[in-house]
Amino acid sequence: MEKTDPKRLKKAILFLVLSALFFAFMNLFVNLSGNVPTVQKTFFRNLFALFVAGAVMIKNKESVVPKKAALPDLLLRSVLGYCGVLCNFYAVSRLPLSDASLLNKMSPFFAVIFSVFLLREKADRVQWLVIITAFVGAMFVIKPSFQNAELIPSLAGFTGGMCAGAAYTFVRRITQKGVKSCYVVFFFSAFSTLCALPFVVFGYSPMTWFQLLMLVGAGLSAAVAQFCITTAYSYAPAKEVSVYDYSQIVFSALLGFIVMGQLPDLLSFIGYAVIIAAAYAMFRYNNRHK
């Protein structure tokens, strides 16, 4: 296997860690925006992403008309992706930041599962074992019990990770049909903004200047994070650096503790350790067998 140049690998890791940091800030700002409706929060997050993606489209002189063959996959990617964002923002507003971030990071494991059915790819016994281990770790975070007041937000975060994993699988199928990644981001951002627009126009919830500032911060953080993660994967393939994306959990835990005094319980910490270990095992195994 041809190895990536060490300098490019270091740049990829740096940009991926930066993207994790800004995604953690996005979640923090979403949480601090308070009781603003979840759909209204997603509107501001995707509106900024739409501006960034639109600017890239204009710069590259890309057509906004989708390829007919890829349109069904683009729509499914956008529906699943937007459901994932809704679930993630709902969880972020009601859970410790580290818990919400961890549950959203189940998406790579779900991506493997959906790839088996949608892309006809095969997962071997080791990969299935790692996926099962990750699900066990998620149960430590969710703590399934009717006495757990955070059960619904935890299940929402878990569902958000599942939707994101399915969406990423459709992204792979779309790009295999010749659609550029910048167009996928543009289409998803436009779709999500249009979906949220009627709720914002007809059911707008008044916001304080602080809440508006927090949502602007969430949108800008998301845009910077998207730029960083795109740059990271331009320097090195995902299989060589993707594990560093889990640094978001560390950043989220630190921000949650410093800004809001959040301290996850012992079971959550056990879940973090299990899932991060599973992610590292998958990372090492995939690199060894590619």
SULVENBEL-V567298 format. One record per residue. RES is the residue in one small letter. SS is DSSP state (~ for helix, > for strand, _ for the rest). PHI is phi as a letter, one per 30 degrees, with the letter a starting at -180 (* if undefined). NEAR is the number of other ideal C-beta (glycine too) atoms within 10 Angstrom. Layout:
{{RES | SS | PHI | NEAR} {RES | SS | PHI | NEAR}}
This chain:
{{m | _ | * | 9} {e | _ | d | 3} {k | _ | c | 8} {t | _ | d | 16} {d | _ | e | 10} {p | ~ | e | 8} {k | ~ | d | 9} {r | ~ | d | 13} {l | ~ | d | 15} {k | ~ | d | 14} {k | ~ | d | 18} {a | ~ | d | 23} {i | ~ | d | 18} {l | ~ | e | 16} {f | ~ | d | 22} {l | ~ | d | 26} {v | ~ | d | 18} {l | ~ | d | 18} {s | ~ | d | 24} {a | ~ | d | 25} {l | ~ | d | 21} {f | ~ | d | 21} {f | ~ | d | 24} {a | ~ | d | 25} {f | ~ | d | 20} {m | ~ | e | 24} {n | ~ | d | 29} {l | ~ | d | 23} {f | ~ | d | 24} {v | ~ | d | 30} {n | ~ | d | 26} {l | ~ | d | 17} {s | _ | d | 25} {g | _ | i | 13} {n | _ | d | 8} {v | _ | d | 21} {p | _ | e | 16} {t | ~ | e | 21} {v | ~ | d | 19} {q | ~ | d | 20} {k | ~ | d | 27} {t | ~ | d | 25} {f | ~ | d | 23} {f | ~ | d | 26} {r | ~ | d | 27} {n | ~ | d | 25} {l | ~ | d | 20} {f | ~ | d | 21} {a | ~ | d | 22} {l | ~ | d | 22} {f | ~ | d | 13} {v | ~ | d | 20} {a | ~ | d | 24} {g | ~ | d | 17} {a | ~ | d | 12} {v | ~ | d | 17} {m | ~ | d | 18} {i | ~ | d | 10} {k | ~ | d | 9} {n | _ | d | 10} {k | _ | h | 6} {e | _ | d | 15} {s | _ | d | 8} {v | _ | d | 11} {v | _ | d | 8} {p | _ | d | 18} {k | _ | d | 14} {k | ~ | e | 7} {a | ~ | d | 11} {a | ~ | c | 21} {l | ~ | e | 14} {p | ~ | e | 12} {d | ~ | d | 23} {l | ~ | d | 22} {l | ~ | d | 15} {l | ~ | d | 17} {r | ~ | d | 24} {s | ~ | d | 21} {v | ~ | d | 18} {l | ~ | d | 21} {g | ~ | d | 25} {y | ~ | d | 22} {c | ~ | d | 18} {g | ~ | d | 23} {v | ~ | d | 24} {l | ~ | e | 21} {c | ~ | d | 25} {n | ~ | d | 28} {f | ~ | d | 28} {y | ~ | d | 22} {a | ~ | d | 31} {v | ~ | d | 30} {s | _ | d | 21} {r | _ | b | 18} {l | _ | b | 26} {p | _ | e | 23} {l | ~ | e | 27} {s | ~ | d | 28} {d | ~ | d | 29} {a | ~ | d | 31} {s | ~ | d | 28} {l | ~ | d | 29} {l | ~ | d | 29} {n | ~ | d | 27} {k | _ | d | 24} {m | _ | d | 26} {s | ~ | e | 22} {p | ~ | d | 22} {f | ~ | d | 24} {f | ~ | d | 23} {a | ~ | d | 22} {v | ~ | d | 19} {i | ~ | d | 17} {f | ~ | d | 21} {s | ~ | d | 19} {v | ~ | d | 14} {f | ~ | d | 10} {l | ~ | c | 16} {l | _ | c | 14} {r | _ | h | 7} {e | _ | d | 12} {k | _ | c | 8} {a | _ | c | 14} {d | _ | d | 9} {r | ~ | d | 7} {v | ~ | d | 13} {q | ~ | d | 19} {w | ~ | d | 13} {l | ~ | d | 15} {v | ~ | d | 22} {i | ~ | d | 19} {i | ~ | d | 12} {t | ~ | d | 18} {a | ~ | d | 25} {f | ~ | d | 17} {v | ~ | d | 14} {g | ~ | d | 23} {a | ~ | d | 23} {m | ~ | d | 14} {f | ~ | d | 19} {v | ~ | d | 28} {i | ~ | d | 23} {k | _ | h | 16} {p | _ | d | 10} {s | _ | a | 8} {f | _ | d | 6} {q | _ | d | 6} {n | _ | d | 12} {a | _ | d | 10} {e | _ | c | 16} {l | ~ | d | 14} {i | ~ | d | 12} {p | ~ | e | 21} {s | ~ | d | 24} {l | ~ | d | 15} {a | ~ | d | 23} {g | ~ | d | 30} {f | ~ | d | 22} {t | ~ | d | 19} {g | ~ | d | 25} {g | ~ | d | 27} {m | ~ | d | 23} {c | ~ | d | 23} {a | ~ | d | 24} {g | ~ | d | 22} {a | ~ | d | 25} {a | ~ | d | 25} {y | ~ | d | 19} {t | ~ | d | 26} {f | ~ | d | 25} {v | ~ | d | 20} {r | ~ | d | 16} {r | ~ | d | 18} {i | ~ | d | 25} {t | ~ | d | 15} {q | _ | d | 11} {k | _ | c | 11} {g | _ | j | 9} {v | _ | d | 20} {k | _ | d | 14} {s | ~ | d | 15} {c | ~ | d | 18} {y | ~ | d | 23} {v | ~ | d | 23} {v | ~ | d | 21} {f | ~ | d | 22} {f | ~ | d | 24} {f | ~ | d | 25} {s | ~ | d | 26} {a | ~ | d | 18} {f | ~ | d | 19} {s | ~ | d | 24} {t | ~ | d | 21} {l | ~ | d | 13} {c | ~ | d | 17} {a | ~ | d | 24} {l | ~ | e | 13} {p | ~ | e | 10} {f | ~ | d | 16} {v | ~ | d | 17} {v | ~ | d | 9} {f | ~ | c | 7} {g | _ | b | 10} {y | _ | d | 11} {s | _ | c | 12} {p | _ | e | 6} {m | _ | b | 17} {t | _ | d | 11} {w | ~ | d | 7} {f | ~ | d | 11} {q | ~ | d | 19} {l | ~ | d | 13} {l | ~ | d | 14} {m | ~ | d | 22} {l | ~ | d | 24} {v | ~ | d | 15} {g | ~ | d | 18} {a | ~ | d | 26} {g | ~ | d | 24} {l | ~ | d | 18} {s | ~ | d | 22} {a | ~ | d | 25} {a | ~ | d | 21} {v | ~ | d | 19} {a | ~ | d | 21} {q | ~ | d | 19} {f | ~ | d | 16} {c | ~ | d | 20} {i | ~ | d | 19} {t | ~ | d | 15} {t | ~ | d | 16} {a | ~ | e | 24} {y | ~ | d | 18} {s | ~ | d | 12} {y | ~ | c | 20} {a | _ | a | 21} {p | _ | d | 12} {a | ~ | e | 16} {k | ~ | d | 14} {e | ~ | c | 21} {v | ~ | b | 23} {s | ~ | e | 19} {v | ~ | d | 21} {y | ~ | d | 18} {d | ~ | d | 20} {y | ~ | d | 20} {s | ~ | d | 19} {q | ~ | e | 26} {i | ~ | d | 23} {v | ~ | d | 17} {f | ~ | d | 21} {s | ~ | d | 30} {a | ~ | d | 23} {l | ~ | d | 14} {l | ~ | d | 20} {g | ~ | d | 24} {f | ~ | d | 15} {i | ~ | d | 10} {v | ~ | d | 12} {m | ~ | b | 13} {g | _ | i | 7} {q | _ | d | 17} {l | _ | b | 12} {p | _ | e | 21} {d | _ | d | 13} {l | ~ | d | 8} {l | ~ | d | 13} {s | ~ | d | 21} {f | ~ | d | 15} {i | ~ | d | 15} {g | ~ | d | 25} {y | ~ | e | 23} {a | ~ | d | 12} {v | ~ | d | 19} {i | ~ | d | 25} {i | ~ | d | 19} {a | ~ | d | 14} {a | ~ | d | 23} {a | ~ | d | 23} {y | ~ | d | 13} {a | ~ | d | 17} {m | ~ | d | 23} {f | ~ | e | 20} {r | ~ | d | 11} {y | ~ | d | 15} {n | ~ | d | 18} {n | ~ | d | 13} {r | ~ | d | 8} {h | ~ | c | 11} {k | _ | c | 9}}
